[in-house]
């Protein structure tokens, strides 16, 4: 049986005092990969663990899968994460933790977009990025696939598949090597809200972050395993440093076609009204309810991008509308031969878990 490795990541930031006494910040990208033997058995174990974690603080889950953003405002968020970790540990084979730690003194600037120099075997002087740009413009957007590449030397493409939280970014050598080695991976928009392994990676990432904060520990190799004692030898840590730069910096301005790896079916959400803010829409209860509904159908939800996504429609996908403009646009694609099923997002307003489940079975 093929094992699954689910990966999520985020920017890690801490306020520090510089050598000159001035306040500053330590920035890194932190990622967690969770390896499980059997996806469907783990899915069952995840739901039991989540319910027990919520029960301990006298709460009932509203969703099937949780990301930290769903519980960050709970006063007992840490207790939920802590209990979930203790409940889920026996169902996890390995926890892989990744973080960036670069020496700016050794390499003050990073050479980027070196495809031409690589192909022609010529020296490249420009363009360059500083470390802040590399983190904020590149690594924070594509770190799940960076983590997958970092693991590829220790794994066989025949025995593992990657489930990655949706990422973006420019093409880089590590991504190309991962493909060349034959590794399979699926991308999940809002993966931490719809996939149990990615959700677990997100929750454990958040727990590690909170434990580092509580213990006033730095993000360094020797601090990570002691802060995850329930996992013992299951925790493996991978610093990503200067020696890895040639493999993780962008080779060219060409973007990775991430959506081509997306899990299907996809619920494509059409705004219709161009003035409707995508961020506000994604943060709405209706959108979150839609993600929960889609996860019951082993599906994902993504905001439709007219410049990138229409070539990635597949039979069984849904066109989700919130108004007549969106519905009309979906119908136009249907007329052009795209086999989309219409779905009204308004049905997701104030849906209870039982109502969402009942609606799913009526699709």
RABELJO-V186244 format. One line per field, one symbol per residue. ss: DSSP state (@ for helix, = for strand, . for the rest). psi: psi as a letter, one per 40 degrees, with the letter a starting at -180 (. if undefined). A space follows every 50 residues. Layout:
# RABELJO-V186244
ss->???
psi->???
This chain:
# RABELJO-V186244
ss->..===============.....==============..@@@@@@@@@@@@ @@@@@@...........@@@@.....@@@@@@@@@@@@@@@..======= .........==...@@@@@@.......==.@@@@@@@@@@@@@@@@@@@@ @@@@.....======....===@@@@@@@@...=====..@@@..@@@@@ @@@@@@@@@@@@@@@.....@@@@@@@@@@@@@@======.@@@@@@@.= =====..@@@@=...=====.......@@@@@..@@@@@@@@@@@@...= ===......@@@.....====..@@@@@@@@@@@@.....====@@@@.. ..@@@@@@@@@..
psi->ihihhhhiiihhhihihideeiiaihhihhihhhhidhdddddddddddd ddddddffihhdidiiidddedehdfdddddddddddedeehdihhhiih gihdddgdihhiffdddddefihhdiiiiiddddddecdddedddddddd edeeiheeeiihhhihiaiihiddddddddeehhiiihhfdeeehddddd ddddddddddddddefiigideedddefddebeehhhgihadeeddeeih diehihgddeeihiihghhhdchdehhdddddeiddddddddddddefii hhhhhdedddeeiiheiihhieiddddddddddddeehgihhhhddeehf hiddddddddee.
